[in-house]
Amino acid sequence: MAKSLLFIPDISGFTHFVQNTEVEHSQHVISELLEVLINANTQDLKLAEIEGDALFFYKENEIPSQEKLLAQIETMFTSFYSHLKLLEKNRVCPCNACATAPDLQLKIVAHCGELQFITVQEKRKPFGQVVIEAHRLLKNSIVSDNYALLSDEVSKTIGLPANYESKLYHFRAGKDTYDTKEIVYSFSEISKNKLKLTPFATPEVVSFQCSPSIVLMKEFEIPAAQLLEYITNYSYRHYWAKGVDKFEYNPGEVTRLGTEHVCVIDGKRLNFTTVTKKAGVDEIVYGERTTDAPLHALYQFFIIKSLPDNRCLLTVEVYPEAKSLLHKLMLFLLIKRAIRKSVKTSIDNLEAFVGNDAITS
């Protein structure tokens, strides 16, 4: 029987990350990273299971060449750390999950052998001793949490020389004993500095030459970080946003600079992009921009400042931009009043929602 490849990318630091950070955002971060790794599958590997913080791939009756396997490993490391860099540079949330996500690391284990299968609920799944060995190789004596490990069986099959070196890889020999059986492997720590990370758009920091057209303020009896969550977590938006018939967003994504969502108001779709502007001392700034409004553009900023006794002050600033002189006249005569009323109602709704949620929590 031909050998099959078992390939397991595992996110290091997951348990500590989840236990010591905000649960919902940590779940979103891990979900995003797992999707990034799945999308980085260039060798047509089959996904057998999502195992919490790890992915279990296999390739039946085929082992990619040395060049292809090492390229697959590099692609996954590059995609993983590129996404962490994006989360770090574009984050708007100060919570522990978003702040410590860049500390996560990746390890990849590759093993091979004769593969058996079982059928569970009409799904065909890899089974047998080689599967057990692949998972046990994740529990090894390597000090690092950021490496690629190839079992001796894989190295022999693809012809990887002992102590193989390249620009990215520096393989060394290792071995561990599992249930009295010794398994030999080669491993290489992966330096993030040697990866060619994928570039991403620079976060948009907006500045204005004029004062906001609308400014509204209100104090809240909750910490600033909690209020920010109610505003930036779009699952709460329909509870307080005035006049929104429908709200579309990616529920598995942590809101950050550049993320998008759609508000449907009176049948009209308004596409919003997350932006920011310079913040003052002890301020958190979250902003949204749409160019689908009747005006040229509309910017809305939520500025949250911490106050003593776990309170905070919310300031909402609105900057409408008109397309022409006619639109400027419309802005001052009609639109500005309507926008102000809508924003005020939304803030009042937010206050009521926060109060009710505090009571029921």
C-alpha angles and dihedrals in degrees: 000000000000119000121256128210122238113197123183124181108192126189109229120218093025097131095049090043095054096041094050102039140058105293101221096049092043088054091051092049093050091045091053092048093049090051090049090054092047091051090050091064102120098162099064092250115176117237108229099174145353101224105192101270096008141063122221111209129174139182112208120227093346138088116196117234121268091259094049096044094049089046090051091052092048092049092054094047090048093049092046097051093039089059093047089052089051091051091049098049099038102040121126098177118089095198120126093251094057094038096050099037091097088064092067116107138196135231125183126200122195123189134159142195143115108327128210128194139213129192118233119178089345091306120121111225134183113256141173145060095313090058091052091049093050092054093045089054087068087067098063139138096253109129095211125077093204112070150103117242124196119187117232087250091059094044092053092046095052094036097243107172120230111266091014112187135190137149091288105021133064106171121200131183122258139164140189135184121236119183090342091308117115116218118195121206145164122232138185127195111227119227112214088207090064094053119095097229119209112254119237136194116284111250111262113242108186125210129187134206092210139050119264115274092222128033123178127173136192136166121231128202094225134079118277094245091054093051090049089055091054090051101041099036098084093202086077096045098091090058094066114008109110118239098355110145095182137007123203124191143132105273093196095057130088110230111252139150109303097023116131138214136173129230118197109207120177089342094307119119115224116192114210130194124198113245136160142205135207112300129216127228113305091001130131115203126200120174140182130200130194130180092187095081121107085260128065091265141337125214122191122185128192109202115189121192123188118239131189121279096034093296130128141196120232119204118185116199122188124196113187115189118205125216097215145356089273091054090049089056090048089049095056096038103042120351099053092056092048093048092049092050092048094049092047091051090049092052091048089049090049091052091050092047093049090050093049093045091051089053095049096041 
